[in-house]
């Protein structure tokens, strides 16, 4: 039940904030092309941690936070996408 509520809450958050602003990942030394490689690695580590029996109450939100923290630790930040002016 807790897991279903967490997923529902996450979906509501995504829908609510999806149109608010566009963000783009930036890294001081890596090219943009490495973003998805790092993201895949962080998500894999988060999934292994959450399913590895290390924590009984590890939720979907915790897994997302774990992956986001991993990306920050790798040096990735986000900035607002600049709008193209005519």
N, CA, C and O atoms as a GROMACS GRO file, in nm:
protein
  344
    1UNK      N    1   0.083  -0.119   0.000
    1UNK     CA    2   0.000   0.000   0.000
    1UNK      C    3   0.088   0.126   0.000
    1UNK      O    4   0.061   0.221  -0.074
    2UNK      N    5   0.192   0.125   0.083
    2UNK     CA    6   0.281   0.241   0.091
    2UNK      C    7   0.347   0.267  -0.044
    2UNK      O    8   0.364   0.382  -0.085
    3UNK      N    9   0.384   0.161  -0.112
    3UNK     CA   10   0.448   0.174  -0.242
    3UNK      C   11   0.354   0.234  -0.345
    3UNK      O   12   0.397   0.316  -0.426
    4UNK      N   13   0.228   0.195  -0.343
    4UNK     CA   14   0.130   0.251  -0.437
    4UNK      C   15   0.107   0.399  -0.410
    4UNK      O   16   0.094   0.478  -0.504
    5UNK      N   17   0.103   0.436  -0.284
    5UNK     CA   18   0.085   0.577  -0.249
    5UNK      C   19   0.207   0.659  -0.291
    5UNK      O   20   0.193   0.772  -0.338
    6UNK      N   21   0.325   0.602  -0.275
    6UNK     CA   22   0.447   0.672  -0.316
    6UNK      C   23   0.449   0.695  -0.466
    6UNK      O   24   0.486   0.802  -0.513
    7UNK      N   25   0.411   0.594  -0.541
    7UNK     CA   26   0.408   0.606  -0.686
    7UNK      C   27   0.303   0.709  -0.729
    7UNK      O   28   0.329   0.790  -0.818
    8UNK      N   29   0.187   0.706  -0.667
    8UNK     CA   30   0.082   0.803  -0.699
    8UNK      C   31   0.129   0.945  -0.668
    8UNK      O   32   0.107   1.037  -0.747
    9UNK      N   33   0.194   0.962  -0.554
    9UNK     CA   34   0.246   1.093  -0.516
    9UNK      C   35   0.350   1.141  -0.616
    9UNK      O   36   0.351   1.258  -0.655
   10UNK      N   37   0.437   1.052  -0.658
   10UNK     CA   38   0.542   1.086  -0.755
   10UNK      C   39   0.480   1.128  -0.888
   10UNK      O   40   0.524   1.226  -0.948
   11UNK      N   41   0.380   1.056  -0.934
   11UNK     CA   42   0.314   1.089  -1.060
   11UNK      C   43   0.249   1.227  -1.052
   11UNK      O   44   0.258   1.306  -1.146
   12UNK      N   45   0.184   1.256  -0.940
   12UNK     CA   46   0.121   1.386  -0.921
   12UNK      C   47   0.227   1.496  -0.924
   12UNK      O   48   0.206   1.600  -0.986
   13UNK      N   49   0.339   1.475  -0.857
   13UNK     CA   50   0.447   1.574  -0.858
   13UNK      C   51   0.501   1.598  -0.999
   13UNK      O   52   0.523   1.712  -1.039
   14UNK      N   53   0.520   1.491  -1.072
   14UNK     CA   54   0.574   1.503  -1.207
   14UNK      C   55   0.477   1.582  -1.296
   14UNK      O   56   0.518   1.670  -1.371
   15UNK      N   57   0.350   1.549  -1.288
   15UNK     CA   58   0.249   1.619  -1.368
   15UNK      C   59   0.242   1.765  -1.328
   15UNK      O   60   0.232   1.853  -1.414
   16UNK      N   61   0.248   1.791  -1.199
   16UNK     CA   62   0.237   1.929  -1.150
   16UNK      C   63   0.353   2.015  -1.197
   16UNK      O   64   0.333   2.129  -1.239
   17UNK      N   65   0.474   1.962  -1.190
   17UNK     CA   66   0.591   2.043  -1.220
   17UNK      C   67   0.646   2.026  -1.362
   17UNK      O   68   0.742   2.093  -1.398
   18UNK      N   69   0.587   1.939  -1.439
   18UNK     CA   70   0.641   1.912  -1.573
   18UNK      C   71   0.642   2.035  -1.662
   18UNK      O   72   0.737   2.055  -1.738
   19UNK      N   73   0.540   2.116  -1.654
   19UNK     CA   74   0.533   2.232  -1.741
   19UNK      C   75   0.591   2.359  -1.682
   19UNK      O   76   0.591   2.462  -1.749
   20UNK      N   77   0.639   2.354  -1.562
   20UNK     CA   78   0.683   2.476  -1.494
   20UNK      C   79   0.810   2.534  -1.555
   20UNK      O   80   0.814   2.653  -1.588
   21UNK      N   81   0.910   2.455  -1.571
   21UNK     CA   82   1.035   2.504  -1.627
   21UNK      C   83   1.115   2.387  -1.683
   21UNK      O   84   1.108   2.275  -1.632
   22UNK      N   85   1.189   2.417  -1.786
   22UNK     CA   86   1.274   2.314  -1.846
   22UNK      C   87   1.414   2.329  -1.789
   22UNK      O   88   1.469   2.439  -1.785
   23UNK      N   89   1.471   2.218  -1.747
   23UNK     CA   90   1.605   2.219  -1.690
   23UNK      C   91   1.695   2.132  -1.779
   23UNK      O   92   1.651   2.034  -1.839
   24UNK      N   93   1.819   2.172  -1.784
   24UNK     CA   94   1.916   2.096  -1.862
   24UNK      C   95   2.037   2.062  -1.774
   24UNK      O   96   2.082   2.146  -1.696
   25UNK      N   97   2.088   1.938  -1.784
   25UNK     CA   98   2.203   1.900  -1.702
   25UNK      C   99   2.332   1.965  -1.754
   25UNK      O  100   2.353   1.978  -1.875
   26UNK      N  101   2.417   2.004  -1.660
   26UNK     CA  102   2.547   2.060  -1.696
   26UNK      C  103   2.654   2.001  -1.605
   26UNK      O  104   2.628   1.968  -1.489
   27UNK      N  105   2.774   1.988  -1.659
   27UNK     CA  106   2.888   1.936  -1.583
   27UNK      C  107   3.008   2.022  -1.617
   27UNK      O  108   3.028   2.058  -1.733
   28UNK      N  109   3.089   2.055  -1.517
   28UNK     CA  110   3.203   2.144  -1.544
   28UNK      C  111   3.310   2.085  -1.635
   28UNK      O  112   3.381   2.160  -1.702
   29UNK      N  113   3.325   1.953  -1.639
   29UNK     CA  114   3.434   1.894  -1.719
   29UNK      C  115   3.389   1.789  -1.820
   29UNK      O  116   3.464   1.758  -1.912
   30UNK      N  117   3.269   1.734  -1.805
   30UNK     CA  118   3.224   1.626  -1.894
   30UNK      C  119   3.135   1.681  -2.005
   30UNK      O  120   3.063   1.779  -1.985
   31UNK      N  121   3.140   1.617  -2.124
   31UNK     CA  122   3.048   1.658  -2.230
   31UNK      C  123   2.906   1.611  -2.198
   31UNK      O  124   2.886   1.518  -2.119
   32UNK      N  125   2.808   1.676  -2.258
   32UNK     CA  126   2.668   1.640  -2.235
   32UNK      C  127   2.640   1.493  -2.266
   32UNK      O  128   2.552   1.432  -2.205
   33UNK      N  129   2.713   1.438  -2.360
   33UNK     CA  130   2.691   1.299  -2.401
   33UNK      C  131   2.716   1.199  -2.288
   33UNK      O  132   2.666   1.087  -2.292
   34UNK      N  133   2.792   1.238  -2.188
   34UNK     CA  134   2.820   1.147  -2.076
   34UNK      C  135   2.712   1.148  -1.969
   34UNK      O  136   2.714   1.066  -1.877
   35UNK      N  137   2.618   1.240  -1.981
   35UNK     CA  138   2.510   1.251  -1.882
   35UNK      C  139   2.434   1.118  -1.870
   35UNK      O  140   2.414   1.068  -1.760
   36UNK      N  141   2.392   1.063  -1.984
   36UNK     CA  142   2.311   0.941  -1.980
   36UNK      C  143   2.390   0.820  -1.932
   36UNK      O  144   2.332   0.730  -1.871
   37UNK      N  145   2.518   0.816  -1.957
   37UNK     CA  146   2.602   0.708  -1.905
   37UNK      C  147   2.606   0.715  -1.752
   37UNK      O  148   2.589   0.614  -1.684
   38UNK      N  149   2.630   0.835  -1.700
   38UNK     CA  150   2.633   0.853  -1.554
   38UNK      C  151   2.496   0.828  -1.492
   38UNK      O  152   2.485   0.767  -1.386
   39UNK      N  153   2.391   0.876  -1.559
   39UNK     CA  154   2.256   0.857  -1.507
   39UNK      C  155   2.220   0.708  -1.499
   39UNK      O  156   2.164   0.662  -1.400
   40UNK      N  157   2.254   0.635  -1.604
   40UNK     CA  158   2.227   0.491  -1.606
   40UNK      C  159   2.300   0.421  -1.491
   40UNK      O  160   2.244   0.334  -1.425
   41UNK      N  161   2.425   0.459  -1.470
   41UNK     CA  162   2.505   0.401  -1.363
   41UNK      C  163   2.444   0.433  -1.225
   41UNK      O  164   2.435   0.345  -1.139
   42UNK      N  165   2.403   0.558  -1.206
   42UNK     CA  166   2.344   0.597  -1.077
   42UNK      C  167   2.212   0.527  -1.052
   42UNK      O  168   2.184   0.484  -0.940
   43UNK      N  169   2.129   0.516  -1.156
   43UNK     CA  170   2.001   0.447  -1.141
   43UNK      C  171   2.021   0.298  -1.111
   43UNK      O  172   1.947   0.240  -1.032
   44UNK      N  173   2.120   0.238  -1.175
   44UNK     CA  174   2.152   0.097  -1.149
   44UNK      C  175   2.196   0.079  -1.004
   44UNK      O  176   2.152  -0.014  -0.937
   45UNK      N  177   2.283   0.168  -0.956
   45UNK     CA  178   2.329   0.159  -0.818
   45UNK      C  179   2.214   0.179  -0.719
   45UNK      O  180   2.207   0.111  -0.617
   46UNK      N  181   2.126   0.273  -0.749
   46UNK     CA  182   2.010   0.297  -0.662
   46UNK      C  183   1.919   0.175  -0.658
   46UNK      O  184   1.869   0.138  -0.552
   47UNK      N  185   1.897   0.113  -0.773
   47UNK     CA  186   1.810  -0.005  -0.779
   47UNK      C  187   1.872  -0.121  -0.703
   47UNK      O  188   1.804  -0.192  -0.629
   48UNK      N  189   2.003  -0.142  -0.720
   48UNK     CA  190   2.071  -0.249  -0.649
   48UNK      C  191   2.066  -0.226  -0.498
   48UNK      O  192   2.047  -0.320  -0.421
   49UNK      N  193   2.083  -0.101  -0.458
   49UNK     CA  194   2.078  -0.069  -0.315
   49UNK      C  195   1.939  -0.094  -0.259
   49UNK      O  196   1.924  -0.149  -0.150
   50UNK      N  197   1.836  -0.053  -0.334
   50UNK     CA  198   1.699  -0.066  -0.284
   50UNK      C  199   1.651  -0.211  -0.282
   50UNK      O  200   1.570  -0.248  -0.197
   51UNK      N  201   1.700  -0.293  -0.373
   51UNK     CA  202   1.654  -0.433  -0.378
   51UNK      C  203   1.753  -0.528  -0.313
   51UNK      O  204   1.730  -0.649  -0.309
   52UNK      N  205   1.863  -0.474  -0.261
   52UNK     CA  206   1.967  -0.558  -0.204
   52UNK      C  207   1.942  -0.599  -0.060
   52UNK      O  208   2.029  -0.659   0.003
   53UNK      N  209   1.825  -0.566  -0.007
   53UNK     CA  210   1.792  -0.605   0.129
   53UNK      C  211   1.859  -0.520   0.235
   53UNK      O  212   1.859  -0.556   0.353
   54UNK      N  213   1.916  -0.409   0.193
   54UNK     CA  214   1.985  -0.325   0.290
   54UNK      C  215   1.887  -0.246   0.376
   54UNK      O  216   1.916  -0.216   0.492
   55UNK      N  217   1.771  -0.214   0.318
   55UNK     CA  218   1.670  -0.140   0.394
   55UNK      C  219   1.534  -0.196   0.359
   55UNK      O  220   1.499  -0.210   0.242
   56UNK      N  221   1.457  -0.229   0.461
   56UNK     CA  222   1.324  -0.286   0.438
   56UNK      C  223   1.224  -0.183   0.389
   56UNK      O  224   1.133  -0.216   0.314
   57UNK      N  225   1.241  -0.058   0.430
   57UNK     CA  226   1.142   0.043   0.396
   57UNK      C  227   1.193   0.141   0.290
   57UNK      O  228   1.152   0.258   0.289
   58UNK      N  229   1.280   0.097   0.204
   58UNK     CA  230   1.335   0.182   0.098
   58UNK      C  231   1.226   0.201  -0.007
   58UNK      O  232   1.186   0.105  -0.071
   59UNK      N  233   1.178   0.325  -0.027
   59UNK     CA  234   1.067   0.351  -0.118
   59UNK      C  235   1.115   0.399  -0.254
   59UNK      O  236   1.234   0.420  -0.276
   60UNK      N  237   1.020   0.417  -0.343
   60UNK     CA  238   1.051   0.468  -0.477
   60UNK      C  239   1.113   0.607  -0.466
   60UNK      O  240   1.209   0.638  -0.537
   61UNK      N  241   1.059   0.690  -0.380
   61UNK     CA  242   1.111   0.824  -0.359
   61UNK      C  243   1.256   0.817  -0.310
   61UNK      O  244   1.341   0.894  -0.355
   62UNK      N  245   1.284   0.725  -0.218
   62UNK     CA  246   1.421   0.707  -0.169
   62UNK      C  247   1.515   0.667  -0.282
   62UNK      O  248   1.630   0.712  -0.288
   63UNK      N  249   1.466   0.582  -0.370
   63UNK     CA  250   1.548   0.537  -0.483
   63UNK      C  251   1.579   0.654  -0.576
   63UNK      O  252   1.693   0.668  -0.622
   64UNK      N  253   1.480   0.738  -0.603
   64UNK     CA  254   1.501   0.856  -0.687
   64UNK      C  255   1.600   0.951  -0.621
   64UNK      O  256   1.691   1.002  -0.687
   65UNK      N  257   1.583   0.975  -0.492
   65UNK     CA  258   1.674   1.063  -0.418
   65UNK      C  259   1.816   1.008  -0.420
   65UNK      O  260   1.912   1.084  -0.434
   66UNK      N  261   1.830   0.877  -0.406
   66UNK     CA  262   1.962   0.812  -0.409
   66UNK      C  263   2.029   0.838  -0.544
   66UNK      O  264   2.147   0.871  -0.550
   67UNK      N  265   1.953   0.821  -0.653
   67UNK     CA  266   2.008   0.840  -0.787
   67UNK      C  267   2.044   0.988  -0.810
   67UNK      O  268   2.147   1.018  -0.870
   68UNK      N  269   1.959   1.079  -0.764
   68UNK     CA  270   1.988   1.222  -0.780
   68UNK      C  271   2.113   1.263  -0.701
   68UNK      O  272   2.194   1.341  -0.749
   69UNK      N  273   2.127   1.210  -0.581
   69UNK     CA  274   2.245   1.240  -0.500
   69UNK      C  275   2.372   1.187  -0.568
   69UNK      O  276   2.476   1.252  -0.566
   70UNK      N  277   2.361   1.069  -0.628
   70UNK     CA  278   2.472   1.010  -0.701
   70UNK      C  279   2.514   1.102  -0.816
   70UNK      O  280   2.633   1.123  -0.839
   71UNK      N  281   2.416   1.156  -0.888
   71UNK     CA  282   2.447   1.246  -1.000
   71UNK      C  283   2.515   1.374  -0.950
   71UNK      O  284   2.609   1.423  -1.013
   72UNK      N  285   2.469   1.427  -0.839
   72UNK     CA  286   2.534   1.545  -0.780
   72UNK      C  287   2.677   1.511  -0.740
   72UNK      O  288   2.769   1.591  -0.760
   73UNK      N  289   2.695   1.392  -0.682
   73UNK     CA  290   2.829   1.350  -0.641
   73UNK      C  291   2.923   1.336  -0.761
   73UNK      O  292   3.044   1.353  -0.748
   74UNK      N  293   2.868   1.305  -0.878
   74UNK     CA  294   2.948   1.294  -1.000
   74UNK      C  295   2.973   1.430  -1.063
   74UNK      O  296   3.046   1.441  -1.161
   75UNK      N  297   2.912   1.536  -1.005
   75UNK     CA  298   2.938   1.671  -1.053
   75UNK      C  299   2.830   1.733  -1.140
   75UNK      O  300   2.846   1.846  -1.186
   76UNK      N  301   2.719   1.662  -1.162
   76UNK     CA  302   2.612   1.714  -1.247
   76UNK      C  303   2.524   1.810  -1.169
   76UNK      O  304   2.488   1.784  -1.054
   77UNK      N  305   2.490   1.920  -1.233
   77UNK     CA  306   2.393   2.016  -1.178
   77UNK      C  307   2.293   2.046  -1.289
   77UNK      O  308   2.309   2.002  -1.402
   78UNK      N  309   2.190   2.122  -1.256
   78UNK     CA  310   2.088   2.156  -1.354
   78UNK      C  311   2.070   2.306  -1.360
   78UNK      O  312   2.077   2.375  -1.258
   79UNK      N  313   2.049   2.355  -1.480
   79UNK     CA  314   2.021   2.497  -1.495
   79UNK      C  315   1.899   2.512  -1.586
   79UNK      O  316   1.865   2.422  -1.663
   80UNK      N  317   1.835   2.627  -1.575
   80UNK     CA  318   1.718   2.653  -1.659
   80UNK      C  319   1.760   2.659  -1.805
   80UNK      O  320   1.863   2.717  -1.840
   81UNK      N  321   1.678   2.598  -1.889
   81UNK     CA  322   1.702   2.605  -2.032
   81UNK      C  323   1.668   2.745  -2.079
   81UNK      O  324   1.563   2.800  -2.044
   82UNK      N  325   1.756   2.802  -2.156
   82UNK     CA  326   1.730   2.936  -2.207
   82UNK      C  327   1.632   2.929  -2.323
   82UNK      O  328   1.644   2.844  -2.412
   83UNK      N  329   1.535   3.019  -2.319
   83UNK     CA  330   1.438   3.024  -2.428
   83UNK      C  331   1.499   3.093  -2.548
   83UNK      O  332   1.578   3.186  -2.536
   84UNK      N  333   1.460   3.043  -2.663
   84UNK     CA  334   1.509   3.102  -2.788
   84UNK      C  335   1.422   3.223  -2.819
   84UNK      O  336   1.301   3.211  -2.836
   85UNK      N  337   1.484   3.338  -2.826
   85UNK     CA  338   1.407   3.459  -2.856
   85UNK      C  339   1.409   3.485  -3.007
   85UNK      O  340   1.506   3.454  -3.077
   86UNK      N  341   1.302   3.543  -3.053
   86UNK     CA  342   1.289   3.569  -3.198
   86UNK      C  343   1.340   3.707  -3.230
   86UNK      O  344   1.338   3.748  -3.346
   0.00000   0.00000   0.00000
